[in-house]
Amino acid sequence: MVAPAGAALAHTPLFSCYDNGDGTVLCEAGFSDGSSASGVAVRVLDGAGDAIRETQMDANSEFLFDMPEGDYSVQFDAGEGHRITVPASEIY
């Protein structure tokens, strides 16, 4: 069986964030092929889409932060076609 090179290397980003109930949010990430998301850029954006915090996923492919006041979202950015933005309204 032969698959195109792009299909053989394809992986989908996975990104979820959870309200810890203590004023913090935990986000977890990875890829559908089991690859780690350690070192991938992650941003907390305000309601206007401006970055209020920029960092990277840690060695466990996690990011913990203090929940900001007002409207915000969290963006996982592994490059073009691999960006996921989670709005605060979807963080439980």
PyMOL Python script that loads the backbone (N, CA, C, O; Angstrom):
from pymol import cmd

cmd.read_pdbstr("""\
ATOM      1  N   MET A   1       0.843  -1.165   0.000  1.00  0.00           N
ATOM      2  CA  MET A   1       0.000   0.000   0.000  1.00  0.00           C
ATOM      3  C   MET A   1       0.890   1.230   0.000  1.00  0.00           C
ATOM      4  O   MET A   1       1.860   1.297   0.755  1.00  0.00           O
ATOM      5  N   VAL A   2       0.568   2.197  -0.839  1.00  0.00           N
ATOM      6  CA  VAL A   2       1.340   3.423  -0.939  1.00  0.00           C
ATOM      7  C   VAL A   2       0.417   4.598  -0.633  1.00  0.00           C
ATOM      8  O   VAL A   2      -0.685   4.702  -1.171  1.00  0.00           O
ATOM      9  N   ALA A   3       0.894   5.479   0.243  1.00  0.00           N
ATOM     10  CA  ALA A   3       0.122   6.676   0.586  1.00  0.00           C
ATOM     11  C   ALA A   3       0.958   7.894   0.214  1.00  0.00           C
ATOM     12  O   ALA A   3       2.185   7.854   0.300  1.00  0.00           O
ATOM     13  N   PRO A   4       0.307   8.967  -0.194  1.00  0.00           N
ATOM     14  CA  PRO A   4       1.062  10.185  -0.480  1.00  0.00           C
ATOM     15  C   PRO A   4       1.832  10.613   0.770  1.00  0.00           C
ATOM     16  O   PRO A   4       1.356  10.433   1.891  1.00  0.00           O
ATOM     17  N   ALA A   5       3.013  11.175   0.572  1.00  0.00           N
ATOM     18  CA  ALA A   5       3.865  11.558   1.697  1.00  0.00           C
ATOM     19  C   ALA A   5       3.132  12.460   2.680  1.00  0.00           C
ATOM     20  O   ALA A   5       3.280  12.281   3.889  1.00  0.00           O
ATOM     21  N   GLY A   6       2.354  13.414   2.209  1.00  0.00           N
ATOM     22  CA  GLY A   6       1.616  14.309   3.091  1.00  0.00           C
ATOM     23  C   GLY A   6       0.635  13.566   3.970  1.00  0.00           C
ATOM     24  O   GLY A   6       0.464  13.909   5.140  1.00  0.00           O
ATOM     25  N   ALA A   7      -0.012  12.549   3.420  1.00  0.00           N
ATOM     26  CA  ALA A   7      -0.990  11.785   4.190  1.00  0.00           C
ATOM     27  C   ALA A   7      -0.303  10.951   5.258  1.00  0.00           C
ATOM     28  O   ALA A   7      -0.836  10.779   6.355  1.00  0.00           O
ATOM     29  N   ALA A   8       0.873  10.436   4.943  1.00  0.00           N
ATOM     30  CA  ALA A   8       1.592   9.611   5.900  1.00  0.00           C
ATOM     31  C   ALA A   8       2.061  10.422   7.100  1.00  0.00           C
ATOM     32  O   ALA A   8       2.170   9.889   8.205  1.00  0.00           O
ATOM     33  N   LEU A   9       2.337  11.703   6.892  1.00  0.00           N
ATOM     34  CA  LEU A   9       2.849  12.555   7.957  1.00  0.00           C
ATOM     35  C   LEU A   9       1.759  13.405   8.605  1.00  0.00           C
ATOM     36  O   LEU A   9       2.040  14.153   9.542  1.00  0.00           O
ATOM     37  N   ALA A  10       0.538  13.305   8.127  1.00  0.00           N
ATOM     38  CA  ALA A  10      -0.539  14.164   8.605  1.00  0.00           C
ATOM     39  C   ALA A  10      -0.854  13.890  10.067  1.00  0.00           C
ATOM     40  O   ALA A  10      -0.879  12.744  10.515  1.00  0.00           O
ATOM     41  N   HIS A  11      -1.091  14.965  10.794  1.00  0.00           N
ATOM     42  CA  HIS A  11      -1.546  14.868  12.168  1.00  0.00           C
ATOM     43  C   HIS A  11      -2.413  16.078  12.472  1.00  0.00           C
ATOM     44  O   HIS A  11      -2.181  17.179  11.972  1.00  0.00           O
ATOM     45  N   THR A  12      -3.401  15.848  13.291  1.00  0.00           N
ATOM     46  CA  THR A  12      -4.350  16.889  13.639  1.00  0.00           C
ATOM     47  C   THR A  12      -4.047  17.388  15.047  1.00  0.00           C
ATOM     48  O   THR A  12      -3.818  16.585  15.951  1.00  0.00           O
ATOM     49  N   PRO A  13      -4.043  18.719  15.243  1.00  0.00           N
ATOM     50  CA  PRO A  13      -3.819  19.232  16.593  1.00  0.00           C
ATOM     51  C   PRO A  13      -5.043  18.994  17.473  1.00  0.00           C
ATOM     52  O   PRO A  13      -6.181  19.042  17.005  1.00  0.00           O
ATOM     53  N   LEU A  14      -4.789  18.737  18.752  1.00  0.00           N
ATOM     54  CA  LEU A  14      -5.835  18.545  19.749  1.00  0.00           C
ATOM     55  C   LEU A  14      -5.562  19.534  20.874  1.00  0.00           C
ATOM     56  O   LEU A  14      -4.432  19.629  21.354  1.00  0.00           O
ATOM     57  N   PHE A  15      -6.580  20.269  21.298  1.00  0.00           N
ATOM     58  CA  PHE A  15      -6.379  21.313  22.314  1.00  0.00           C
ATOM     59  C   PHE A  15      -7.653  21.493  23.111  1.00  0.00           C
ATOM     60  O   PHE A  15      -8.719  21.717  22.538  1.00  0.00           O
ATOM     61  N   SER A  16      -7.554  21.398  24.433  1.00  0.00           N
ATOM     62  CA  SER A  16      -8.702  21.568  25.322  1.00  0.00           C
ATOM     63  C   SER A  16      -8.275  22.365  26.543  1.00  0.00           C
ATOM     64  O   SER A  16      -7.141  22.253  27.009  1.00  0.00           O
ATOM     65  N   CYS A  17      -9.200  23.173  27.058  1.00  0.00           N
ATOM     66  CA  CYS A  17      -8.937  23.965  28.252  1.00  0.00           C
ATOM     67  C   CYS A  17     -10.052  23.735  29.260  1.00  0.00           C
ATOM     68  O   CYS A  17     -11.211  23.546  28.893  1.00  0.00           O
ATOM     69  N   TYR A  18      -9.679  23.752  30.546  1.00  0.00           N
ATOM     70  CA  TYR A  18     -10.618  23.455  31.623  1.00  0.00           C
ATOM     71  C   TYR A  18     -10.505  24.489  32.742  1.00  0.00           C
ATOM     72  O   TYR A  18      -9.404  24.875  33.135  1.00  0.00           O
ATOM     73  N   ASP A  19     -11.645  24.928  33.244  1.00  0.00           N
ATOM     74  CA  ASP A  19     -11.704  25.822  34.405  1.00  0.00           C
ATOM     75  C   ASP A  19     -11.476  24.963  35.646  1.00  0.00           C
ATOM     76  O   ASP A  19     -12.253  24.046  35.913  1.00  0.00           O
ATOM     77  N   ASN A  20     -10.430  25.246  36.397  1.00  0.00           N
ATOM     78  CA  ASN A  20     -10.117  24.464  37.591  1.00  0.00           C
ATOM     79  C   ASN A  20     -10.996  24.825  38.785  1.00  0.00           C
ATOM     80  O   ASN A  20     -10.940  24.157  39.817  1.00  0.00           O
ATOM     81  N   GLY A  21     -11.815  25.884  38.652  1.00  0.00           N
ATOM     82  CA  GLY A  21     -12.698  26.279  39.734  1.00  0.00           C
ATOM     83  C   GLY A  21     -12.002  27.075  40.827  1.00  0.00           C
ATOM     84  O   GLY A  21     -12.621  27.406  41.838  1.00  0.00           O
ATOM     85  N   ASP A  22     -10.727  27.387  40.640  1.00  0.00           N
ATOM     86  CA  ASP A  22      -9.974  28.150  41.638  1.00  0.00           C
ATOM     87  C   ASP A  22      -9.374  29.428  41.055  1.00  0.00           C
ATOM     88  O   ASP A  22      -8.438  29.999  41.615  1.00  0.00           O
ATOM     89  N   GLY A  23      -9.927  29.868  39.919  1.00  0.00           N
ATOM     90  CA  GLY A  23      -9.405  31.068  39.259  1.00  0.00           C
ATOM     91  C   GLY A  23      -8.289  30.778  38.267  1.00  0.00           C
ATOM     92  O   GLY A  23      -7.685  31.699  37.717  1.00  0.00           O
ATOM     93  N   THR A  24      -8.014  29.484  38.038  1.00  0.00           N
ATOM     94  CA  THR A  24      -6.999  29.113  37.056  1.00  0.00           C
ATOM     95  C   THR A  24      -7.620  28.260  35.962  1.00  0.00           C
ATOM     96  O   THR A  24      -8.678  27.658  36.143  1.00  0.00           O
ATOM     97  N   VAL A  25      -6.945  28.222  34.833  1.00  0.00           N
ATOM     98  CA  VAL A  25      -7.368  27.422  33.682  1.00  0.00           C
ATOM     99  C   VAL A  25      -6.205  26.524  33.283  1.00  0.00           C
ATOM    100  O   VAL A  25      -5.058  26.970  33.229  1.00  0.00           O
ATOM    101  N   LEU A  26      -6.501  25.262  33.005  1.00  0.00           N
ATOM    102  CA  LEU A  26      -5.501  24.314  32.524  1.00  0.00           C
ATOM    103  C   LEU A  26      -5.834  23.949  31.091  1.00  0.00           C
ATOM    104  O   LEU A  26      -6.955  23.539  30.790  1.00  0.00           O
ATOM    105  N   CYS A  27      -4.859  24.098  30.209  1.00  0.00           N
ATOM    106  CA  CYS A  27      -5.016  23.678  28.815  1.00  0.00           C
ATOM    107  C   CYS A  27      -4.068  22.518  28.550  1.00  0.00           C
ATOM    108  O   CYS A  27      -2.932  22.501  29.025  1.00  0.00           O
ATOM    109  N   GLU A  28      -4.557  21.548  27.782  1.00  0.00           N
ATOM    110  CA  GLU A  28      -3.782  20.375  27.395  1.00  0.00           C
ATOM    111  C   GLU A  28      -3.794  20.266  25.879  1.00  0.00           C
ATOM    112  O   GLU A  28      -4.795  20.579  25.234  1.00  0.00           O
ATOM    113  N   ALA A  29      -2.671  19.819  25.309  1.00  0.00           N
ATOM    114  CA  ALA A  29      -2.575  19.740  23.850  1.00  0.00           C
ATOM    115  C   ALA A  29      -1.768  18.519  23.427  1.00  0.00           C
ATOM    116  O   ALA A  29      -1.062  17.902  24.224  1.00  0.00           O
ATOM    117  N   GLY A  30      -1.897  18.197  22.157  1.00  0.00           N
ATOM    118  CA  GLY A  30      -1.140  17.116  21.543  1.00  0.00           C
ATOM    119  C   GLY A  30      -1.551  17.014  20.092  1.00  0.00           C
ATOM    120  O   GLY A  30      -2.203  17.908  19.552  1.00  0.00           O
ATOM    121  N   PHE A  31      -1.170  15.934  19.475  1.00  0.00           N
ATOM    122  CA  PHE A  31      -1.513  15.705  18.079  1.00  0.00           C
ATOM    123  C   PHE A  31      -2.098  14.308  17.926  1.00  0.00           C
ATOM    124  O   PHE A  31      -1.782  13.403  18.698  1.00  0.00           O
ATOM    125  N   SER A  32      -2.943  14.145  16.934  1.00  0.00           N
ATOM    126  CA  SER A  32      -3.668  12.893  16.736  1.00  0.00           C
ATOM    127  C   SER A  32      -2.747  11.695  16.509  1.00  0.00           C
ATOM    128  O   SER A  32      -3.162  10.553  16.710  1.00  0.00           O
ATOM    129  N   ASP A  33      -1.512  11.939  16.096  1.00  0.00           N
ATOM    130  CA  ASP A  33      -0.568  10.828  15.895  1.00  0.00           C
ATOM    131  C   ASP A  33       0.209  10.495  17.164  1.00  0.00           C
ATOM    132  O   ASP A  33       1.122   9.670  17.143  1.00  0.00           O
ATOM    133  N   GLY A  34      -0.165  11.150  18.281  1.00  0.00           N
ATOM    134  CA  GLY A  34       0.485  10.893  19.557  1.00  0.00           C
ATOM    135  C   GLY A  34       1.667  11.798  19.846  1.00  0.00           C
ATOM    136  O   GLY A  34       2.286  11.691  20.904  1.00  0.00           O
ATOM    137  N   SER A  35       1.989  12.692  18.915  1.00  0.00           N
ATOM    138  CA  SER A  35       3.115  13.604  19.116  1.00  0.00           C
ATOM    139  C   SER A  35       2.844  14.571  20.257  1.00  0.00           C
ATOM    140  O   SER A  35       1.705  14.976  20.488  1.00  0.00           O
ATOM    141  N   SER A  36       3.894  14.929  20.959  1.00  0.00           N
ATOM    142  CA  SER A  36       3.830  15.904  22.043  1.00  0.00           C
ATOM    143  C   SER A  36       3.631  17.312  21.481  1.00  0.00           C
ATOM    144  O   SER A  36       4.034  17.603  20.354  1.00  0.00           O
ATOM    145  N   ALA A  37       3.009  18.174  22.275  1.00  0.00           N
ATOM    146  CA  ALA A  37       2.865  19.579  21.905  1.00  0.00           C
ATOM    147  C   ALA A  37       3.811  20.448  22.731  1.00  0.00           C
ATOM    148  O   ALA A  37       3.682  21.672  22.731  1.00  0.00           O
ATOM    149  N   SER A  38       4.746  19.836  23.422  1.00  0.00           N
ATOM    150  CA  SER A  38       5.728  20.563  24.216  1.00  0.00           C
ATOM    151  C   SER A  38       6.452  21.577  23.335  1.00  0.00           C
ATOM    152  O   SER A  38       6.938  21.243  22.255  1.00  0.00           O
ATOM    153  N   GLY A  39       6.518  22.821  23.810  1.00  0.00           N
ATOM    154  CA  GLY A  39       7.211  23.873  23.070  1.00  0.00           C
ATOM    155  C   GLY A  39       6.366  24.609  22.052  1.00  0.00           C
ATOM    156  O   GLY A  39       6.831  25.589  21.470  1.00  0.00           O
ATOM    157  N   VAL A  40       5.140  24.170  21.817  1.00  0.00           N
ATOM    158  CA  VAL A  40       4.262  24.841  20.855  1.00  0.00           C
ATOM    159  C   VAL A  40       3.745  26.145  21.468  1.00  0.00           C
ATOM    160  O   VAL A  40       3.425  26.196  22.656  1.00  0.00           O
ATOM    161  N   ALA A  41       3.669  27.184  20.658  1.00  0.00           N
ATOM    162  CA  ALA A  41       3.211  28.498  21.119  1.00  0.00           C
ATOM    163  C   ALA A  41       1.758  28.452  21.577  1.00  0.00           C
ATOM    164  O   ALA A  41       0.918  27.780  20.978  1.00  0.00           O
ATOM    165  N   VAL A  42       1.485  29.181  22.653  1.00  0.00           N
ATOM    166  CA  VAL A  42       0.123  29.318  23.168  1.00  0.00           C
ATOM    167  C   VAL A  42      -0.033  30.751  23.660  1.00  0.00           C
ATOM    168  O   VAL A  42       0.881  31.323  24.253  1.00  0.00           O
ATOM    169  N   ARG A  43      -1.207  31.317  23.404  1.00  0.00           N
ATOM    170  CA  ARG A  43      -1.473  32.711  23.767  1.00  0.00           C
ATOM    171  C   ARG A  43      -2.823  32.833  24.453  1.00  0.00           C
ATOM    172  O   ARG A  43      -3.770  32.117  24.130  1.00  0.00           O
ATOM    173  N   VAL A  44      -2.892  33.755  25.406  1.00  0.00           N
ATOM    174  CA  VAL A  44      -4.167  34.165  25.974  1.00  0.00           C
ATOM    175  C   VAL A  44      -4.473  35.497  25.307  1.00  0.00           C
ATOM    176  O   VAL A  44      -3.666  36.425  25.355  1.00  0.00           O
ATOM    177  N   LEU A  45      -5.637  35.586  24.687  1.00  0.00           N
ATOM    178  CA  LEU A  45      -6.039  36.785  23.949  1.00  0.00           C
ATOM    179  C   LEU A  45      -7.187  37.481  24.666  1.00  0.00           C
ATOM    180  O   LEU A  45      -8.072  36.825  25.215  1.00  0.00           O
ATOM    181  N   ASP A  46      -7.170  38.818  24.661  1.00  0.00           N
ATOM    182  CA  ASP A  46      -8.287  39.547  25.247  1.00  0.00           C
ATOM    183  C   ASP A  46      -9.451  39.568  24.265  1.00  0.00           C
ATOM    184  O   ASP A  46      -9.356  39.007  23.174  1.00  0.00           O
ATOM    185  N   GLY A  47     -10.541  40.210  24.647  1.00  0.00           N
ATOM    186  CA  GLY A  47     -11.741  40.243  23.811  1.00  0.00           C
ATOM    187  C   GLY A  47     -11.531  40.849  22.436  1.00  0.00           C
ATOM    188  O   GLY A  47     -12.284  40.555  21.507  1.00  0.00           O
ATOM    189  N   ALA A  48     -10.500  41.706  22.294  1.00  0.00           N
ATOM    190  CA  ALA A  48     -10.190  42.330  21.006  1.00  0.00           C
ATOM    191  C   ALA A  48      -9.236  41.488  20.167  1.00  0.00           C
ATOM    192  O   ALA A  48      -8.915  41.847  19.034  1.00  0.00           O
ATOM    193  N   GLY A  49      -8.777  40.352  20.733  1.00  0.00           N
ATOM    194  CA  GLY A  49      -7.868  39.486  20.006  1.00  0.00           C
ATOM    195  C   GLY A  49      -6.400  39.807  20.204  1.00  0.00           C
ATOM    196  O   GLY A  49      -5.541  39.241  19.529  1.00  0.00           O
ATOM    197  N   ASP A  50      -6.106  40.720  21.136  1.00  0.00           N
ATOM    198  CA  ASP A  50      -4.714  41.081  21.417  1.00  0.00           C
ATOM    199  C   ASP A  50      -4.141  40.137  22.473  1.00  0.00           C
ATOM    200  O   ASP A  50      -4.831  39.759  23.420  1.00  0.00           O
ATOM    201  N   ALA A  51      -2.886  39.765  22.304  1.00  0.00           N
ATOM    202  CA  ALA A  51      -2.235  38.847  23.243  1.00  0.00           C
ATOM    203  C   ALA A  51      -1.996  39.536  24.580  1.00  0.00           C
ATOM    204  O   ALA A  51      -1.407  40.615  24.639  1.00  0.00           O
ATOM    205  N   ILE A  52      -2.462  38.898  25.653  1.00  0.00           N
ATOM    206  CA  ILE A  52      -2.183  39.407  26.992  1.00  0.00           C
ATOM    207  C   ILE A  52      -1.179  38.488  27.703  1.00  0.00           C
ATOM    208  O   ILE A  52      -0.646  38.836  28.757  1.00  0.00           O
ATOM    209  N   ARG A  53      -0.934  37.325  27.122  1.00  0.00           N
ATOM    210  CA  ARG A  53       0.105  36.410  27.606  1.00  0.00           C
ATOM    211  C   ARG A  53       0.516  35.517  26.447  1.00  0.00           C
ATOM    212  O   ARG A  53      -0.330  34.976  25.736  1.00  0.00           O
ATOM    213  N   GLU A  54       1.832  35.367  26.262  1.00  0.00           N
ATOM    214  CA  GLU A  54       2.374  34.497  25.226  1.00  0.00           C
ATOM    215  C   GLU A  54       3.426  33.603  25.869  1.00  0.00           C
ATOM    216  O   GLU A  54       4.299  34.084  26.591  1.00  0.00           O
ATOM    217  N   THR A  55       3.344  32.324  25.609  1.00  0.00           N
ATOM    218  CA  THR A  55       4.296  31.377  26.170  1.00  0.00           C
ATOM    219  C   THR A  55       4.306  30.129  25.294  1.00  0.00           C
ATOM    220  O   THR A  55       3.927  30.185  24.124  1.00  0.00           O
ATOM    221  N   GLN A  56       4.739  29.003  25.859  1.00  0.00           N
ATOM    222  CA  GLN A  56       4.768  27.728  25.149  1.00  0.00           C
ATOM    223  C   GLN A  56       4.181  26.643  26.037  1.00  0.00           C
ATOM    224  O   GLN A  56       4.184  26.756  27.262  1.00  0.00           O
ATOM    225  N   MET A  57       3.682  25.600  25.408  1.00  0.00           N
ATOM    226  CA  MET A  57       3.214  24.438  26.156  1.00  0.00           C
ATOM    227  C   MET A  57       4.421  23.857  26.895  1.00  0.00           C
ATOM    228  O   MET A  57       5.523  23.817  26.349  1.00  0.00           O
ATOM    229  N   ASP A  58       4.214  23.408  28.136  1.00  0.00           N
ATOM    230  CA  ASP A  58       5.330  22.889  28.930  1.00  0.00           C
ATOM    231  C   ASP A  58       5.726  21.472  28.503  1.00  0.00           C
ATOM    232  O   ASP A  58       5.203  20.945  27.521  1.00  0.00           O
ATOM    233  N   ALA A  59       6.643  20.866  29.239  1.00  0.00           N
ATOM    234  CA  ALA A  59       7.157  19.539  28.899  1.00  0.00           C
ATOM    235  C   ALA A  59       6.078  18.465  28.918  1.00  0.00           C
ATOM    236  O   ALA A  59       6.240  17.416  28.295  1.00  0.00           O
ATOM    237  N   ASN A  60       4.971  18.717  29.632  1.00  0.00           N
ATOM    238  CA  ASN A  60       3.848  17.774  29.689  1.00  0.00           C
ATOM    239  C   ASN A  60       2.741  18.137  28.708  1.00  0.00           C
ATOM    240  O   ASN A  60       1.644  17.583  28.777  1.00  0.00           O
ATOM    241  N   SER A  61       3.024  19.072  27.787  1.00  0.00           N
ATOM    242  CA  SER A  61       2.038  19.574  26.812  1.00  0.00           C
ATOM    243  C   SER A  61       0.852  20.210  27.518  1.00  0.00           C
ATOM    244  O   SER A  61      -0.293  20.042  27.098  1.00  0.00           O
ATOM    245  N   GLU A  62       1.132  20.953  28.612  1.00  0.00           N
ATOM    246  CA  GLU A  62       0.109  21.648  29.383  1.00  0.00           C
ATOM    247  C   GLU A  62       0.462  23.121  29.528  1.00  0.00           C
ATOM    248  O   GLU A  62       1.614  23.519  29.360  1.00  0.00           O
ATOM    249  N   PHE A  63      -0.548  23.918  29.840  1.00  0.00           N
ATOM    250  CA  PHE A  63      -0.381  25.344  30.092  1.00  0.00           C
ATOM    251  C   PHE A  63      -1.392  25.723  31.161  1.00  0.00           C
ATOM    252  O   PHE A  63      -2.596  25.562  30.961  1.00  0.00           O
ATOM    253  N   LEU A  64      -0.916  26.223  32.292  1.00  0.00           N
ATOM    254  CA  LEU A  64      -1.762  26.643  33.407  1.00  0.00           C
ATOM    255  C   LEU A  64      -1.629  28.147  33.553  1.00  0.00           C
ATOM    256  O   LEU A  64      -0.520  28.681  33.569  1.00  0.00           O
ATOM    257  N   PHE A  65      -2.782  28.843  33.662  1.00  0.00           N
ATOM    258  CA  PHE A  65      -2.718  30.297  33.809  1.00  0.00           C
ATOM    259  C   PHE A  65      -3.870  30.797  34.665  1.00  0.00           C
ATOM    260  O   PHE A  65      -4.889  30.125  34.830  1.00  0.00           O
ATOM    261  N   ASP A  66      -3.677  32.008  35.211  1.00  0.00           N
ATOM    262  CA  ASP A  66      -4.738  32.666  35.972  1.00  0.00           C
ATOM    263  C   ASP A  66      -5.773  33.199  34.999  1.00  0.00           C
ATOM    264  O   ASP A  66      -5.434  33.855  34.014  1.00  0.00           O
ATOM    265  N   MET A  67      -7.035  32.913  35.278  1.00  0.00           N
ATOM    266  CA  MET A  67      -8.128  33.347  34.418  1.00  0.00           C
ATOM    267  C   MET A  67      -8.191  34.879  34.409  1.00  0.00           C
ATOM    268  O   MET A  67      -8.304  35.499  35.466  1.00  0.00           O
ATOM    269  N   PRO A  68      -8.118  35.488  33.223  1.00  0.00           N
ATOM    270  CA  PRO A  68      -8.189  36.951  33.164  1.00  0.00           C
ATOM    271  C   PRO A  68      -9.616  37.464  33.382  1.00  0.00           C
ATOM    272  O   PRO A  68     -10.586  36.722  33.228  1.00  0.00           O
ATOM    273  N   GLU A  69      -9.721  38.731  33.738  1.00  0.00           N
ATOM    274  CA  GLU A  69     -11.019  39.394  33.858  1.00  0.00           C
ATOM    275  C   GLU A  69     -11.588  39.616  32.460  1.00  0.00           C
ATOM    276  O   GLU A  69     -10.829  39.806  31.509  1.00  0.00           O
ATOM    277  N   GLY A  70     -12.889  39.595  32.324  1.00  0.00           N
ATOM    278  CA  GLY A  70     -13.545  39.907  31.054  1.00  0.00           C
ATOM    279  C   GLY A  70     -13.437  38.802  30.024  1.00  0.00           C
ATOM    280  O   GLY A  70     -13.082  37.666  30.340  1.00  0.00           O
ATOM    281  N   ASP A  71     -13.750  39.155  28.782  1.00  0.00           N
ATOM    282  CA  ASP A  71     -13.758  38.200  27.681  1.00  0.00           C
ATOM    283  C   ASP A  71     -12.327  37.858  27.268  1.00  0.00           C
ATOM    284  O   ASP A  71     -11.468  38.738  27.200  1.00  0.00           O
ATOM    285  N   TYR A  72     -12.077  36.585  26.996  1.00  0.00           N
ATOM    286  CA  TYR A  72     -10.759  36.147  26.552  1.00  0.00           C
ATOM    287  C   TYR A  72     -10.897  34.846  25.766  1.00  0.00           C
ATOM    288  O   TYR A  72     -11.959  34.224  25.745  1.00  0.00           O
ATOM    289  N   SER A  73      -9.820  34.455  25.131  1.00  0.00           N
ATOM    290  CA  SER A  73      -9.732  33.156  24.465  1.00  0.00           C
ATOM    291  C   SER A  73      -8.298  32.671  24.592  1.00  0.00           C
ATOM    292  O   SER A  73      -7.399  33.429  24.955  1.00  0.00           O
ATOM    293  N   VAL A  74      -8.100  31.394  24.288  1.00  0.00           N
ATOM    294  CA  VAL A  74      -6.772  30.796  24.345  1.00  0.00           C
ATOM    295  C   VAL A  74      -6.482  30.207  22.974  1.00  0.00           C
ATOM    296  O   VAL A  74      -7.299  29.476  22.415  1.00  0.00           O
ATOM    297  N   GLN A  75      -5.309  30.534  22.439  1.00  0.00           N
ATOM    298  CA  GLN A  75      -4.948  30.073  21.097  1.00  0.00           C
ATOM    299  C   GLN A  75      -3.715  29.167  21.148  1.00  0.00           C
ATOM    300  O   GLN A  75      -2.667  29.550  21.668  1.00  0.00           O
ATOM    301  N   PHE A  76      -3.863  27.977  20.605  1.00  0.00           N
ATOM    302  CA  PHE A  76      -2.777  27.016  20.404  1.00  0.00           C
ATOM    303  C   PHE A  76      -2.298  27.239  18.979  1.00  0.00           C
ATOM    304  O   PHE A  76      -3.102  27.172  18.049  1.00  0.00           O
ATOM    305  N   ASP A  77      -0.998  27.504  18.780  1.00  0.00           N
ATOM    306  CA  ASP A  77      -0.504  27.863  17.459  1.00  0.00           C
ATOM    307  C   ASP A  77       0.692  27.010  17.061  1.00  0.00           C
ATOM    308  O   ASP A  77       1.838  27.330  17.377  1.00  0.00           O
ATOM    309  N   ALA A  78       0.401  25.914  16.359  1.00  0.00           N
ATOM    310  CA  ALA A  78       1.452  25.034  15.856  1.00  0.00           C
ATOM    311  C   ALA A  78       1.736  25.312  14.383  1.00  0.00           C
ATOM    312  O   ALA A  78       2.326  24.479  13.695  1.00  0.00           O
ATOM    313  N   GLY A  79       1.316  26.486  13.896  1.00  0.00           N
ATOM    314  CA  GLY A  79       1.576  26.867  12.514  1.00  0.00           C
ATOM    315  C   GLY A  79       0.318  26.834  11.660  1.00  0.00           C
ATOM    316  O   GLY A  79      -0.740  26.378  12.092  1.00  0.00           O
ATOM    317  N   GLU A  80       0.462  27.323  10.452  1.00  0.00           N
ATOM    318  CA  GLU A  80      -0.655  27.405   9.509  1.00  0.00           C
ATOM    319  C   GLU A  80      -1.371  26.059   9.389  1.00  0.00           C
ATOM    320  O   GLU A  80      -0.741  25.029   9.145  1.00  0.00           O
ATOM    321  N   GLY A  81      -2.687  26.081   9.564  1.00  0.00           N
ATOM    322  CA  GLY A  81      -3.485  24.869   9.483  1.00  0.00           C
ATOM    323  C   GLY A  81      -3.488  24.066  10.777  1.00  0.00           C
ATOM    324  O   GLY A  81      -4.154  23.035  10.873  1.00  0.00           O
ATOM    325  N   HIS A  82      -2.743  24.539  11.766  1.00  0.00           N
ATOM    326  CA  HIS A  82      -2.646  23.845  13.044  1.00  0.00           C
ATOM    327  C   HIS A  82      -2.875  24.813  14.208  1.00  0.00           C
ATOM    328  O   HIS A  82      -2.225  24.709  15.248  1.00  0.00           O
ATOM    329  N   ARG A  83      -3.802  25.751  14.023  1.00  0.00           N
ATOM    330  CA  ARG A  83      -4.154  26.704  15.071  1.00  0.00           C
ATOM    331  C   ARG A  83      -5.556  26.395  15.580  1.00  0.00           C
ATOM    332  O   ARG A  83      -6.481  26.145  14.807  1.00  0.00           O
ATOM    333  N   ILE A  84      -5.683  26.419  16.895  1.00  0.00           N
ATOM    334  CA  ILE A  84      -6.992  26.222  17.518  1.00  0.00           C
ATOM    335  C   ILE A  84      -7.183  27.334  18.538  1.00  0.00           C
ATOM    336  O   ILE A  84      -6.310  27.585  19.368  1.00  0.00           O
ATOM    337  N   THR A  85      -8.333  27.997  18.468  1.00  0.00           N
ATOM    338  CA  THR A  85      -8.662  29.038  19.434  1.00  0.00           C
ATOM    339  C   THR A  85      -9.892  28.595  20.209  1.00  0.00           C
ATOM    340  O   THR A  85     -10.919  28.254  19.622  1.00  0.00           O
ATOM    341  N   VAL A  86      -9.780  28.603  21.536  1.00  0.00           N
ATOM    342  CA  VAL A  86     -10.879  28.221  22.417  1.00  0.00           C
ATOM    343  C   VAL A  86     -11.380  29.469  23.130  1.00  0.00           C
ATOM    344  O   VAL A  86     -10.644  30.050  23.928  1.00  0.00           O
ATOM    345  N   PRO A  87     -12.615  29.899  22.866  1.00  0.00           N
ATOM    346  CA  PRO A  87     -13.169  31.057  23.565  1.00  0.00           C
ATOM    347  C   PRO A  87     -13.519  30.712  25.013  1.00  0.00           C
ATOM    348  O   PRO A  87     -13.805  29.560  25.337  1.00  0.00           O
ATOM    349  N   ALA A  88     -13.491  31.727  25.874  1.00  0.00           N
ATOM    350  CA  ALA A  88     -13.803  31.528  27.291  1.00  0.00           C
ATOM    351  C   ALA A  88     -15.158  30.844  27.480  1.00  0.00           C
ATOM    352  O   ALA A  88     -15.340  30.067  28.418  1.00  0.00           O
ATOM    353  N   SER A  89     -16.097  31.132  26.595  1.00  0.00           N
ATOM    354  CA  SER A  89     -17.436  30.548  26.707  1.00  0.00           C
ATOM    355  C   SER A  89     -17.447  29.025  26.556  1.00  0.00           C
ATOM    356  O   SER A  89     -18.436  28.378  26.899  1.00  0.00           O
ATOM    357  N   GLU A  90     -16.348  28.448  26.045  1.00  0.00           N
ATOM    358  CA  GLU A  90     -16.251  26.996  25.877  1.00  0.00           C
ATOM    359  C   GLU A  90     -15.326  26.342  26.904  1.00  0.00           C
ATOM    360  O   GLU A  90     -15.013  25.156  26.797  1.00  0.00           O
ATOM    361  N   ILE A  91     -14.887  27.127  27.908  1.00  0.00           N
ATOM    362  CA  ILE A  91     -14.014  26.602  28.948  1.00  0.00           C
ATOM    363  C   ILE A  91     -14.854  26.350  30.185  1.00  0.00           C
ATOM    364  O   ILE A  91     -15.386  27.284  30.784  1.00  0.00           O
ATOM    365  N   TYR A  92     -14.973  25.076  30.569  1.00  0.00           N
ATOM    366  CA  TYR A  92     -15.801  24.688  31.716  1.00  0.00           C
ATOM    367  C   TYR A  92     -14.951  24.056  32.794  1.00  0.00           C
ATOM    368  O   TYR A  92     -15.470  23.663  33.839  1.00  0.00           O
TER     369      TYR A  92
END
""", "prot")
cmd.dss("prot")
cmd.show_as("cartoon", "prot")
cmd.util.cbc("prot")
cmd.orient("prot")
